Amino acid sequence: MNNSVQKVQKTGKRGAAPRGRQHKTETTGRTNDPERTMANILEVAMREFADKGLAGARIDVIAEAMRTSKRMIYYYFDSKEGLYVAVLEEAYRRMRAIEAGLHLDDLPPEDALRRLVGFTVDYQMAHPEFIRLVMTENIHRGEYLRHSKAIQGLNVPAIEGLRRVYDRGVAAGVFRVGLDPLDLHMSISALSVFNVANRHTFSLIFDRDFDAPSSIVARRDSIIEMVVRFVRR
């Protein structure tokens, strides 16, 4: 097993677990709010890991951007790998928090599905760092995320919400029977992620600007329509 993975296992901690006490900065002696300090570290680390991957990211670069020491970062996150897992958790947490506020249960089934797909496309387009982080973890075959104690709890509600929309649609006779909400979620994610992750190569290969506003709107509408037509009875 990879030594860095063993290190994550050895700690037995979730990457973002707070130490539970205040910490004084080495340079000023000023007492900081631990929650705010951790949030700031995660914000900077998210950019570093998204831009350079796990292997290329450097704790000293994060510390320099934070104007703090590496020791401060390790105080809160134990290791580079622990910080990386905490960043992945935070990336999923941000997306799911917004998704939970879509009020899908208040809409007719097809309208709810359209809103969910549109949100997913929009979020991925607005947050390419999320895609880069997930792609990095897939390069590592999920070996770090598997040690997260939070990741399933963060994501299971998304499937449950989609299941409720789908079940209501089936009961109303507008969605066809026999679809798996998890498979449907994966298809929505695949269309939304590919739309962002491959737009640069597609633009070059096919000589079309997929970053142009008109292209973005057209792709969004197309993805929504594909999903709805696939599910519709």
C-alpha positions in Angstrom: 0.0 0.0 0.0 1.1 3.5 -0.7 2.9 5.1 2.3 0.9 8.2 2.1 -2.3 6.2 2.2 -1.0 4.3 5.3 -0.4 7.7 6.9 -4.1 8.7 6.3 -5.1 5.3 7.8 -2.8 5.7 10.8 -4.3 9.0 11.9 -7.8 7.5 12.0 -9.1 11.0 11.6 -11.2 12.8 9.1 -9.0 15.3 7.3 -10.8 18.4 8.5 -11.4 17.4 12.1 -10.7 20.4 14.3 -8.3 20.3 17.2 -10.9 21.7 19.5 -8.9 24.6 20.9 -7.6 28.0 19.9 -4.1 28.4 18.5 -1.8 31.4 18.7 0.0 32.5 15.6 3.8 32.2 15.8 4.4 35.7 14.4 1.9 37.8 16.2 0.7 35.9 19.3 -2.8 36.8 18.4 -5.5 34.2 19.2 -7.3 33.0 16.1 -10.7 31.4 15.6 -9.9 27.7 14.7 -13.0 27.3 12.5 -12.1 30.4 10.5 -8.4 29.4 10.3 -9.4 25.9 9.0 -11.8 27.5 6.4 -9.1 29.8 5.1 -6.6 26.9 4.8 -9.1 24.8 2.9 -9.8 27.7 0.5 -6.2 28.2 -0.4 -5.5 24.4 -0.4 -8.4 23.8 -2.7 -6.8 26.1 -5.4 -3.4 24.4 -4.9 -4.7 20.9 -5.2 -7.0 21.7 -8.1 -4.2 23.4 -10.0 -1.4 20.9 -9.3 -3.0 17.7 -8.2 -2.0 15.8 -5.0 1.5 15.0 -6.2 2.3 18.6 -7.4 0.7 20.5 -4.6 3.0 21.9 -1.9 2.2 22.6 1.7 4.9 25.4 1.8 3.1 27.2 -1.1 -0.2 27.0 0.9 1.5 28.2 4.0 3.1 31.1 2.2 -0.2 32.2 0.7 -1.7 32.0 4.2 1.2 33.9 5.7 1.6 31.2 8.2 3.8 28.2 8.8 3.6 24.6 7.6 3.4 23.6 11.3 0.1 25.5 11.6 -1.4 23.6 8.7 -0.2 20.2 10.1 -1.6 21.2 13.5 -5.1 21.2 12.0 -4.8 18.6 9.3 -2.0 16.2 10.4 -0.6 15.6 6.9 -0.7 16.7 3.3 -2.9 13.7 2.6 -5.2 14.6 5.4 -5.5 18.2 4.1 -6.2 16.8 0.6 -9.1 14.6 1.9 -10.5 17.5 3.8 -10.4 19.6 0.6 -12.3 16.9 -1.3 -14.9 16.8 1.5 -15.3 20.5 1.5 -15.7 20.6 -2.3 -18.6 18.1 -2.2 -20.1 19.8 0.9 -20.3 23.1 -1.0 -22.1 21.6 -4.0 -24.5 19.5 -1.9 -25.4 22.5 0.4 -26.6 24.5 -2.6 -28.3 21.5 -4.2 -30.3 21.0 -0.9 -31.8 24.5 -1.3 -33.3 23.8 -4.8 -36.7 22.9 -3.2 -37.2 20.1 -5.7 -40.0 18.5 -3.6 -42.0 21.7 -4.1 -42.1 21.4 -7.9 -43.9 19.1 -10.4 -41.6 16.1 -11.2 -40.5 17.2 -14.7 -39.9 20.8 -13.5 -37.9 19.5 -10.6 -35.8 17.3 -12.9 -35.1 20.2 -15.2 -34.1 22.4 -12.3 -31.7 19.7 -10.9 -30.0 19.1 -14.3 -29.7 22.8 -15.0 -28.2 23.4 -11.6 -25.7 20.6 -12.1 -24.6 21.9 -15.5 -24.3 25.5 -14.1 -22.4 24.4 -11.0 -19.8 22.4 -12.9 -19.3 25.3 -15.3 -18.9 27.8 -12.5 -16.6 25.5 -10.5 -14.1 23.8 -12.7 -11.9 23.3 -9.6 -14.4 20.7 -8.4 -14.0 18.7 -11.6 -10.2 18.9 -11.4 -10.2 17.7 -7.8 -12.5 14.7 -8.6 -10.5 13.8 -11.6 -7.3 13.9 -9.5 -8.9 11.5 -7.0 -10.0 9.2 -9.8 -6.4 9.1 -11.1 -5.6 7.7 -7.6 -8.5 5.3 -8.0 -10.3 6.7 -4.9 -7.6 5.5 -2.6 -7.6 8.6 -0.4 -11.3 9.4 -0.4 -12.1 5.9 0.8 -10.7 6.9 4.1 -13.1 9.8 4.5 -15.8 9.3 7.2 -18.0 12.0 5.8 -18.1 11.5 2.0 -21.0 9.1 1.8 -23.1 11.1 4.2 -22.5 14.2 2.1 -23.6 12.5 -1.1 -26.3 10.0 -0.3 -29.0 12.8 0.2 -28.4 13.8 -3.4 -29.5 10.4 -4.6 -32.4 10.3 -2.1 -33.6 13.7 -3.5 -33.5 12.5 -7.1 -35.2 9.3 -6.1 -38.1 11.3 -4.7 -38.4 13.3 -7.8 -38.3 10.2 -10.0 -40.8 8.2 -7.8 -43.3 11.1 -8.0 -42.9 11.3 -11.7 -43.6 7.5 -12.1 -46.6 7.8 -9.8 -47.9 10.7 -11.9 -47.4 8.7 -15.1 -44.9 11.2 -16.6 -41.7 9.2 -16.0 -41.1 5.7 -17.3 -40.7 2.8 -14.9 -37.5 0.8 -14.3 -34.8 3.5 -14.0 -32.2 3.5 -11.3 -31.9 6.9 -9.7 -28.2 6.3 -9.0 -27.6 5.5 -12.7 -29.6 8.6 -13.6 -27.5 10.7 -11.3 -24.3 9.3 -12.9 -25.6 10.2 -16.4 -26.4 13.8 -15.3 -23.0 14.1 -13.8 -21.3 12.6 -16.8 -22.9 15.1 -19.2 -22.2 18.0 -17.0 -18.6 17.1 -16.2 -17.6 16.2 -19.8 -19.1 19.5 -20.9 -16.5 21.4 -18.8 -13.6 18.9 -18.7 -13.2 18.5 -22.4 -14.2 21.8 -23.8 -10.7 22.9 -24.4 -9.7 19.9 -26.5 -13.1 19.9 -28.3 -12.7 23.6 -29.2 -9.3 22.9 -30.7 -10.2 19.7 -32.5 -13.5 20.9 -34.0 -12.6 24.6 -34.4 -15.5 25.8 -32.3 -15.4 28.0 -29.2 -17.2 25.9 -26.6 -16.5 28.7 -24.0 -18.6 31.2 -26.0 -21.8 32.2 -24.2 -24.0 31.0 -27.0 -22.3 27.6 -26.9 -22.7 27.3 -23.1 -26.4 28.1 -23.2 -27.0 25.7 -26.1 -25.1 22.9 -24.4 -27.0 23.5 -21.2 -30.4 23.4 -22.9 -29.3 20.3 -24.9 -28.3 18.4 -21.7 -31.5 19.2 -19.9 -33.6 18.1 -22.9 -31.6 14.8 -23.3 -32.1 13.9 -19.7 -35.8 14.8 -19.6 -36.5 12.9 -22.8 -34.7 9.9 -21.5 -36.7 9.8 -18.3 -40.1 10.9 -19.8 -42.7 8.1 -20.4 
